[in-house]
């Protein structure tokens, strides 16, 4: 009888000890695994940022942070894309000749890898202010009847089209920069890694 009670106690003690050991191991492992993730400082210093764009509809834009700066990701509608061709004469650098403003794969009329998806830094190239979206067309935008949509910096009046190209005669000297980015899939992009590097 005593031997049977002792076996039960042993089983109970073994089960409790195992449970406590597992909890302790989990407690020790969690910080170790977390330490393998890039720190906030590393992310701010330029660690790549993965973005899910699967729910981004035409005409919608989302903002993420990379290197401490806002990155705009805009899924342009067909109307938005058509409006880009009409603007060449109004833009300071319509052909994106300032090479430092975008990777080579974004030196095209859309300034993007895929025409419908624009990825630019949301920082005015004049004094680093934050432009606002002005996607409405015409007088509804408050920017005149011939406005076809784009971005407007209220600080000093700089305007950019829906490819981030700067208009003539405004304080901003250059187009909005296109950061390095690549597609991981149809629904995910990686900001901070060039398309060529991702393909290699």
ZAVO-145606 format. One line per 3 residues: number of its first residue (from 1); their letters; for each residue x, y, z of N, C-alpha, C. Coordinates in steps of 0.02 Angstrom, whole numbers, plus 50000, padded with zeros to 5 digits. Each point is the difference from the previous one (the first is absolute). Layout:
<recs>
NUM) a) X Y Z X Y Z X Y Z ~ ... $
</recs>
This chain:
<recs>
1) xxx) 50042 49940 50000 49958 50060 50000 50044 50063 50000 ~ 50050 50001 50043 50045 50057 50004 50039 50008 49936 ~ 50021 49944 49970 50036 50002 49937 49957 50030 49944 $
4) xxx) 49934 49983 50000 49954 50027 49950 49992 50075 50007 ~ 49994 50025 50061 49994 50071 50013 50063 50036 49977 ~ 50058 49971 50014 50064 50030 49980 50005 50005 49924 $
7) xxx) 49975 49949 49963 50001 50003 49927 49956 50058 49974 ~ 49943 50009 50031 49956 50055 49981 50034 50068 50013 ~ 50030 50005 50058 50035 50062 50018 50057 50013 49950 $
10) xxx) 50037 49947 49984 50055 50009 49953 49975 50024 49933 ~ 49946 49970 49975 49971 50021 49937 49978 50073 50002 ~ 49968 50020 50054 49977 50068 50009 50059 50048 50002 $
13) xxx) 50052 49983 50039 50059 50042 50004 50036 50004 49932 ~ 50003 49945 49964 50033 49999 49934 49961 50045 49952 ~ 49935 49996 50000 49958 50041 49956 50008 50074 50017 $
16) xxx) 49998 50017 50064 50007 50070 50021 50070 50027 49981 ~ 50051 49961 50012 50068 50021 49985 50009 50011 49925 ~ 49972 49954 49960 50004 50007 49927 49964 50064 49978 $
19) xxx) 49941 50012 50027 49962 50060 49982 50038 50064 50017 ~ 50027 50003 50060 50039 50058 50022 50061 50009 49955 ~ 50033 49945 49983 50058 50003 49956 49983 50027 49931 $
22) xxx) 49942 49978 49972 49979 50024 49934 49985 50075 50002 ~ 49965 50022 50052 49985 50071 50007 50065 50041 50006 ~ 50046 49975 50040 50064 50034 50009 50039 50003 49935 $
25) xxx) 50000 49946 49962 50035 49999 49935 49969 50050 49952 ~ 49933 50002 49998 49965 50048 49957 50017 50072 50020 ~ 50004 50012 50065 50016 50067 50024 50071 50021 49980 $
28) xxx) 50046 49952 50002 50069 50015 49981 50008 50007 49924 ~ 49964 49960 49961 50008 50000 49927 49967 50062 49968 ~ 49944 50023 50027 49964 50056 49970 50044 50062 49990 $
31) xxx) 50036 50023 50052 50042 50059 49988 50056 49987 49949 ~ 50025 49938 50000 50053 49983 49952 49974 50005 49929 ~ 49941 49974 49987 49970 50003 49933 49985 50073 49982 $
34) xxx) 49973 50038 50048 49985 50071 49988 50063 50039 49984 ~ 50056 49981 50031 50062 50036 49988 50026 49990 49929 ~ 49976 49949 49965 50022 49987 49932 49964 50044 49949 $
37) xxx) 49944 50032 50021 49964 50046 49957 50038 50066 49996 ~ 49996 50036 49942 50034 50065 49997 49970 50047 50052 ~ 50043 50037 50033 49978 50048 50050 49968 50059 49966 $
40) xxx) 49966 50042 50039 49970 50061 49972 50054 50044 49970 ~ 50059 50001 50032 50055 50039 49974 50024 49973 49933 ~ 50004 49933 49994 50022 49970 49937 49949 50013 49945 $
43) xxx) 49935 49995 50018 49949 50014 49949 50003 50072 49978 ~ 50011 50046 50048 50006 50071 49983 50062 50013 49958 ~ 50052 49960 50011 50063 50009 49963 49996 49971 49929 $
46) xxx) 49947 49966 49985 49992 49978 49931 49985 49927 49990 ~ 49983 49963 50053 49982 49931 49990 49939 49997 49953 ~ 49997 49952 49954 49944 49996 49954 49933 49993 50037 $
49) xxx) 49948 50026 49969 49932 49997 50028 49956 49963 49951 ~ 49968 49947 50024 49955 49960 49958 49930 50027 50007 ~ 49965 50010 49944 49933 50030 50001 49951 49957 49962 $
52) xxx) 49943 49987 50031 49946 49963 49968 49956 50050 49962 ~ 49995 49993 49935 49960 50046 49959 49938 49965 49972 ~ 49983 49942 50026 49945 49961 49972 49932 50035 50006 $
55) xxx) 49991 50043 50050 49936 50033 50010 49998 50071 49972 ~ 50054 50020 49967 50005 50068 49973 49963 50003 49933 ~ 49945 50038 49999 49958 50005 49940 50022 50059 49956 $
58) xxx) 49981 50000 49936 50017 50056 49956 49976 50066 50030 ~ 50045 50049 50001 49983 50066 50029 50017 50006 50073 ~ 50021 49945 50032 50017 50001 50071 50075 50003 50011 $
61) xxx) 50019 50031 50056 50071 50007 50017 50010 49980 50072 ~ 50056 49968 50014 50018 49986 50070 50070 50027 50013 ~ 50014 50013 50063 50064 50029 50020 50035 49953 50048 $
64) xxx) 50063 49986 49989 50041 49961 50046 50064 50040 50015 ~ 50036 49980 50050 50061 50035 50018 50061 49959 49981 ~ 50049 50033 49970 50064 49969 49983 50054 50052 50010 $
67) xxx) 50051 49983 50038 50055 50046 50017 49974 50065 50031 ~ 49947 49994 50039 49973 50058 50035 49960 50047 49955 ~ 49986 49980 49938 49963 50043 49954 49938 49963 49976 $
70) xxx) 49947 50039 49983 49940 49968 49973 50011 49978 49928 ~ 49976 49941 49985 50000 49974 49931 49928 49991 49980 ~ 49981 50033 49945 49933 49994 49974 49997 49944 49949 $
73) xxx) 49948 49959 50006 49987 49947 49951 49930 50013 49973 ~ 49996 50019 49937 49937 50019 49969 49984 49951 49943 ~ 49941 49970 50004 49976 49959 49943 49960 50047 49955 $
76) xxx) 50030 50018 49944 49968 50048 49955 49945 49967 49959 ~ 49946 50036 49992 49944 49977 49959 50018 50012 49926 ~ 49959 49974 49956 50011 50011 49928 49997 50075 49984 $
79) xxx) 49953 50035 50031 49994 50072 49989 50064 50036 50022 ~ 50027 49981 50057 50061 50031 50025 50058 49989 49952 ~ 50005 49941 49973 50055 49985 49953 49992 50039 49935 $
82) xxx) 49939 50008 49975 49988 50036 49938 50019 50073 50007 ~ 49988 50029 50059 50015 50070 50012 50075 50016 49998 ~ 50042 49950 50012 50073 50012 50002 50028 50022 49933 $
85) xxx) 49974 49973 49945 50026 50015 49934 49987 50072 49979 ~ 49950 50032 50028 49981 50068 49980 50045 50054 50031 ~ 50043 49982 50046 50034 50050 50041 50071 50019 49980 $
88) xxx) 50030 49965 49953 50072 50009 49986 50021 50073 49995 ~ 49962 50042 49966 50018 50070 49991 49997 50042 50064 ~ 49966 49975 50051 49991 50038 50062 50050 49980 50054 $
91) xxx) 50041 49949 49986 50044 49972 50051 50072 50022 49991 ~ 50035 50007 50056 50070 50021 49998 50046 49944 49976 ~ 49984 49938 50017 50042 49943 49981 49955 49942 49980 $
94) xxx) 49964 50007 49944 49951 49949 49981 50029 49931 49985 ~ 50064 49999 49977 50031 49936 49982 50046 49973 50055 ~ 49995 50028 50060 50039 49977 50058 50074 49996 49983 $
97) xxx) 50027 50056 49976 50071 50002 49981 50047 50004 50060 ~ 49976 50025 50057 50042 50002 50060 50004 49928 50026 ~ 50053 49965 49982 50005 49928 50013 49999 49982 50073 $
100) xxx) 50023 50044 50044 50001 49984 50072 49930 49998 50030 ~ 49949 50019 49962 49932 50003 50026 49962 49934 49996 ~ 50027 49951 49963 49966 49936 49994 50048 49947 49975 $
103) xxx) 49987 49937 50018 50041 49946 49972 49987 49995 49924 ~ 50045 49968 49965 49994 49996 49926 49935 49968 49978 ~ 49974 49952 50038 49938 49966 49980 49938 50046 50008 $
106) xxx) 50009 50058 50031 49944 50047 50008 50010 50062 49956 ~ 50047 49998 49954 50010 50056 49954 49957 49988 49938 ~ 49937 50012 50009 49951 49993 49947 49943 50048 50013 $
109) xxx) 49951 50008 49955 49947 50050 50011 49960 49989 50065 ~ 49998 49939 50025 49961 49985 50061 50043 50004 50063 ~ 50067 50000 49991 50048 49999 50055 49987 49941 50047 $
112) xxx) 49989 49942 49970 49984 49941 50041 50016 49936 49961 ~ 50002 49945 50037 50011 49935 49968 49937 49979 49963 ~ 49943 50005 50035 49935 49985 49969 49963 50066 49992 $
115) xxx) 49972 50015 49942 49969 50065 49989 49950 50021 50053 ~ 49959 49953 50024 49947 50020 50046 50024 50013 50071 ~ 50061 49980 50018 50022 50005 50069 50057 50050 50008 $
118) xxx) 49986 50056 50032 50051 50052 50012 50027 49991 50071 ~ 50067 50003 50007 50033 49997 50065 50048 50059 50002 ~ 49987 50050 50043 50042 50059 50006 50007 50020 50073 $
121) xxx) 50054 50037 50015 50008 50030 50066 49952 50059 50003 ~ 49960 50003 50053 49951 50054 50008 50029 50061 50035 ~ 50056 50025 49972 50035 50058 50029 50015 50049 49944 $
124) xxx) 49976 50062 50008 50012 50051 49949 50074 50012 49992 ~ 50023 50006 49938 50071 50009 49986 50022 50073 50009 ~ 49955 50042 50022 50020 50070 50013 50030 50005 50070 $
127) xxx) 49960 49994 50052 50025 50006 50068 49981 49940 50044 ~ 49980 49946 49969 49984 49939 50038 49933 49999 50034 ~ 49954 50043 49977 49932 50000 50028 49962 49938 49976 $
130) xxx) 49940 49991 50026 49959 49943 49980 49944 50023 49954 ~ 50005 49986 49935 49945 50018 49955 49937 49961 50017 ~ 49944 50025 49977 49936 49965 50011 49975 49975 49933 $
133) xxx) 49959 49949 50003 49972 49972 49938 49944 50045 49975 ~ 50000 50011 49936 49948 50039 49967 49979 49961 49938 ~ 49963 49945 50012 49982 49956 49945 49939 50024 49961 $
136) xxx) 49963 50048 50027 49942 50027 49964 50024 50035 49937 ~ 49958 50001 49949 50020 50035 49938 49961 50065 49994 ~ 50029 50046 49963 49966 50064 49986 49992 50043 50062 $
139) xxx) 49949 50043 49998 49988 50050 50052 49987 49969 50068 ~ 49975 49938 50002 49985 49967 50064 50063 49993 50043 ~ 50059 50001 49968 50063 49993 50036 50021 50064 50035 $
142) xxx) 49974 50057 49976 50022 50065 50024 50065 50023 49967 ~ 50023 49963 49949 50063 50016 49966 49989 50020 49927 ~ 49940 50017 49982 49987 50023 49932 49964 49949 49958 $
145) xxx) 49969 50024 49946 49959 49958 49956 50041 49947 49963 ~ 50065 50014 49989 50040 49953 49960 50039 49950 50043 ~ 49987 49999 50065 50034 49952 50044 49975 49930 49987 $
148) xxx) 50046 49952 49988 49980 49931 49984 50016 49951 50057 ~ 50016 50028 50058 50014 49958 50058 50074 49995 50013 ~ 50017 49994 50064 50070 49995 50020 50009 50016 50073 $
151) xxx) 50056 50033 50015 50018 50017 50069 50015 50074 50004 ~ 49982 50031 50057 50008 50071 50010 50033 50012 50068 ~ 50054 50039 50000 50034 50017 50062 49974 50069 50023 $
154) xxx) 49960 50002 50053 49970 50063 50021 50050 50050 50029 ~ 50060 49977 50019 50049 50046 50031 50021 50055 49952 ~ 50018 49982 49938 50025 50049 49953 49970 49992 49930 $
157) xxx) 49950 49958 49994 49963 49995 49938 50028 49955 49946 ~ 50046 49956 50017 50026 49954 49949 49947 49948 49981 ~ 49999 49982 49936 49952 49950 49976 50037 49945 49962 $
160) xxx) 49972 49940 50007 50028 49940 49968 49943 49961 49968 ~ 50014 49968 49944 49948 49960 49968 49996 49931 50033 ~ 49958 49956 49972 49988 49934 50029 50056 49951 49987 $
163) xxx) 50056 50024 49971 50061 49960 49995 50054 50031 50044 ~ 49981 50051 50040 50048 50033 50043 50046 50048 49963 ~ 49982 50019 49938 50041 50047 49961 49980 50071 50017 $
166) xxx) 50049 50043 50010 49988 50069 50022 49979 50045 49941 ~ 49954 50045 50014 49978 50048 49950 50053 50055 49992 ~ 49998 50034 49944 50044 50058 49988 49978 50058 50044 $
169) xxx) 50048 50043 50017 49984 50063 50033 49979 49995 50073 ~ 50017 49945 50033 49985 49993 50071 50066 49996 50039 ~ 49998 50011 50065 50063 49998 50038 50037 49933 49999 $
172) xxx) 49964 49945 49999 50034 49934 50001 50042 49992 49938 ~ 50065 49983 50007 50044 49996 49942 49997 49935 49961 ~ 49980 49945 50033 50003 49935 49967 49938 49959 50015 $
175) xxx) 49993 49945 49963 49945 49953 50011 50005 49968 50069 ~ 49944 49971 50022 50001 49961 50062 50044 49938 49989 ~ 50045 49984 50046 50043 49942 49989 49962 49934 50003 $
178) xxx) 50021 49953 49958 49974 49932 50002 50051 49958 50039 ~ 49980 49970 50055 50048 49959 50038 50012 49934 49965 ~ 50054 49965 50017 50008 49933 49971 49944 49955 50025 $
181) xxx) 49971 49960 49956 49949 49953 50021 49996 49942 49951 ~ 49968 49947 50022 49993 49940 49958 49935 49965 50018 ~ 49978 49958 49954 49939 49961 50011 50020 49931 50026 $
184) xxx) 49971 49981 50057 50008 49932 50026 49948 49953 49969 ~ 49942 50029 49986 49945 49964 49968 49953 50053 49971 ~ 49943 49979 49973 49952 50049 49974 49970 50043 50056 $
187) xxx) 50003 49976 50062 49967 50037 50054 50049 50026 50053 ~ 50065 49989 49991 50048 50024 50050 50060 50033 49967 ~ 50019 50058 50027 50060 50033 49975 50049 50010 50058 $
190) xxx) 50063 50007 49982 50053 50009 50049 50034 50067 49986 ~ 49991 50047 50045 50030 50066 49992 50070 49999 50032 ~ 50050 50022 49961 50068 50000 50024 50045 49952 49964 $
193) xxx) 49971 49959 49956 50040 49952 49960 49981 50010 49927 ~ 50051 50014 49959 49989 50011 49929 49973 49938 49965 ~ 49960 50009 49948 49972 49945 49962 50056 49956 49972 $
196) xxx) 50055 50031 49976 50054 49961 49972 50032 49955 50053 ~ 50010 50026 50061 50029 49961 50055 49954 49943 50019 ~ 49934 50013 50002 49953 49948 50019 49997 49945 49948 $
199) xx) 50012 50017 49936 49998 49950 49946 50063 49958 49997 ~ 50056 50027 50027 50065 49966 49994 50003 49937 50043 $
</recs>
